[in-house]
Amino acid sequence: MAVLALFLLWKIRGKQSRFDRLPPGPAPNLLLGNLLQFNIKEAYKYYLELSEKYGSVATIWLANTPVVIISGYQALKETMIGLGEEFSGRAIYPLLMKSTYGYGVLSTSGHRWKEMRKFSLATLKNFGMGRRSIEERVKEEAENLVEMFKKCEGSAFSPADMLLNAVSNVICSIVFGQRFEFEDPQFKSLLRTVNTYFAILSSPLGQIYNIFPRLVSLFPGKHHELFKDLEEAREYCKCEAQARMNSLDPSSPQDFIEAFVLKIKEEKDNPKTEYNFDNLISVIWNLFSAGTETTSSTVRHALLLMMKHPDVQERVQREIDEVVGQDRWPSTEDRQNLPYTEAVIHEVQRHMDIAPIAVPHKMMCDTEYNGYVIPKDVMVFPLLSSVLKDPKLWKNPNCFDPENFLDADGRFQKNYAFVVFGMGKRACLGEALVRIELFIFFTSLLQHFTFKAMVPPVELDTTPTNCSFGRMPRTYECYAISRK
Ligand code: HEM
């Protein structure tokens, strides 16, 4: 008995000393940590309050797990960029693990992540990400989207699924080498899974699951359905990969999967290779899911903000009419001549603040920062919200105001505090694609339609539905009134 007591004491002491020099934070409860001290539906607001009270590095405890919150541009720059290697790990977030099992690019760390990130970036670029070739694909999808919206003229409709479909087809054409029809049952099922996945990730259920995965698994709920759908989505990715194993022409891989399969074949005699089926399936899922939901919900939110601010919508349309007119489709070359539109798109993203804590990181090794020591494997939340809503960095941080991205002469003005894609080594690897997609989809839609809500603008609610992992914007019904 005495030996057991001593052993426990030694264990507890060991744990304490490992965490002795963590940054300060509110006193945790022994069992639940700080969980009872905030509203889990809007956790990031509590993190913002902590940064005001404790400064740019603070610690909270989610049950018995410490999490270090980094806030403010300077501290994020010093950690995510200055100590980029140390802060480059990805936290083991149970819901992320459910879709990737520790493989792929988004939820891995160290050598595996580096290899997958390098390959993914290079291959996306080879297939046109950020270049003219992908712009043509985006334009085709934008033209289809406009046709679909036209069919809804005269009645109120929800644009959410059509936007999801159009945006997803862009990444699908890179990853799977094909686009899908709106009614394709396989595609519909994949999109439904992505949609539910993000909704649950950003909901209180997702938060609680990430803290107590085993316990929550014991209870019935939407998460079980999601896990089943995720397995089916993985199975689909696996079949696509296997089909290419036989059909691949090594001299000219046609899509991302083929390029990866080629690499698997090339490295088959390397026992340490990361090019295997497990990584391939998870990378496919990472690109497909990250490339679908975020961008489509940004366009959805942009249209909602246009309905809320008809004066802004009108000014964007005026600018498009003057520069592009009605006789041709917008192209990224028009971007430099559409400063107001560019400012609006950036402001939509800043205001939306879709990933308030980015995707949680973890420490790769014990690291000293600002006089504190953050031990290896400790979870880190880069609080992007603290930068995107910092009153010292933006004229009107809590309102939707395109002036935030315009200089005194009405020219588009970049702002270093625009950190919606994260900072440093783990920053979003799809940014170049997103920039093209947002511009082409938004300008094509506003060139053709005026969006009107079913209620007067003052009554429109533009706050997100869920605000945990992500701040997911609302779905809504609207009118798209043709401008021609
Ligand atoms: C509006 C659109 C998007 C936004 C706001 C966004 C934002 C982000 C953020 C905040 C992160 C995490 C950064 C961090 O961990 O510090 C991230 C990671 C990532 N994003 Fe995006 N993203 C968007 C679209 C896309 C697209 C279209 C793709 C696919 C081509 C993509 C692929 C990824 C991947 C693979 C990662 C993980 C990178 C890594 O762990 O190294 N994202 N994104």
Residues whose N, C-alpha, C, O or C-beta is under 5 A from the ligand:
A	BS01	HEM	V105 L106 R117 N286 L287 A290 G291 T294 T295 T298 A355 A358 V359 V420 F421 G422 M423 K425 R426 A427 C428 L429 G430 L433 V434
